[in-house]
Amino acid sequence: MKIRTLLYIFVLKCIVFCDGVTAKELLFCYEDKNAAPLFLGVDKAIPIDQPDASVEVLSLLDKAIDGVEIKFVRKPWRRCLSDLEFNRVNAVIASYRKGRENVAVYPVDQQGKLRDDYAVSEFSSCLIGRYKFHKEWETREVFQNKAFTIAIPNGYGLNSALKEEPFFIHNTFSKSKAFELLDKGVVQASVDLCQVDGLKVSSYPYEGNNVKPIYPPYETSHGYLVFSKKFYEENNTLSWEIWHWLSKFESAPVYIKYLQTPK
C-alpha cells in the first residue's frame, strides 16, 4: 500500500511539474490568399522560403518564448474566424471590428480600451493617382458633380468619410489588377498601403506615370494577434507574455521587406 501511495504521488507530481515544462501548442490560422505584405501565396501550403511577414514575426516569437510552440495552418479568412470562434484554432491576426470581441480576445487595458502598442502591425492606406487626379481631388468641393473612377482591390475598403465622396467603384480580385487598370488609364485612382508604423512605403509597380499617394492616409488600422476565448482562459499568463513580446518587437522592417519583395 505504501509503495502504491508513493507511486501515485510521483505520477501526480510528474503531471503537475512536467506539464509546466512542456511548451503549449498554439495553432495560428491565416488567409490562403495573397495579402502582401502580411501573407504571400494563394494556397494552403506554408512557404519555406520567405514565409510571409506575419509568419516570420510569429516564428521569431516562437523561438523567443519557451512556453509556446506555434503551428501554422492556411484557410479562407472566414473559415479562420469560424474556427477561432469554435476553438478549432487558437489565434489569428485581425483588426478590430465591432462584435468581433465576442469570439476573440484582444489586448485591452483595465478600462477595456484596445492596447495599440501591443498590435503586431500598423498599416495606413492612401488614395493614389496621377498629378491630374491630385489636382482634381483638391478642388472636388468646388465641382460638386465631379465623379472619380476608382479601383478597389479585394481586402481594401473606403472609410465612412470616403464613402460619401463621388466615386464610381471598380472592385477587383487583386491589388495587381487594380494597379493595372490605373496604369492603363481605365480608372483615375486606386488605393495602396502607404505607411507602415508611420514609415512611408509604396507597392505600386509601374514607373514613369507619376502615380503617387495622397497624404495624409485616409485610414489607419492595427493588426492584433487575437486568441480564442478558450485558449486565453486556459493560458492567460502566456497570452500576455506573447502580447508583451510583440509590443517590444520592431515589426515594421519585416513588413517593409516583404512589401518590397518582387512578387
Secondary structure, DSSP 8 states (H G I E B T S, - for coil): -HHHHHHHHHHHHHHHHHHHHS-EEEEEEEESS-BTTTB--SSS---SSS--HHHHHHHHHHHH-TTEEEEEEEE-HHHHHHHHHTTSSSEEEE---TTGGGTEE--B-TTS-B-GGG-SEEEEEEEEE-HHHHHHHHTTTTSTT--EEEEEETT----TTGGGS-EEEEEESSHHHHHHHHHTTSSSEEEEEEEETTEE-------SS--EE-SS-SEEEEEEEEEEHHHHHH-HHHHHHHHHHHHHS--HHHHHHHHTS--
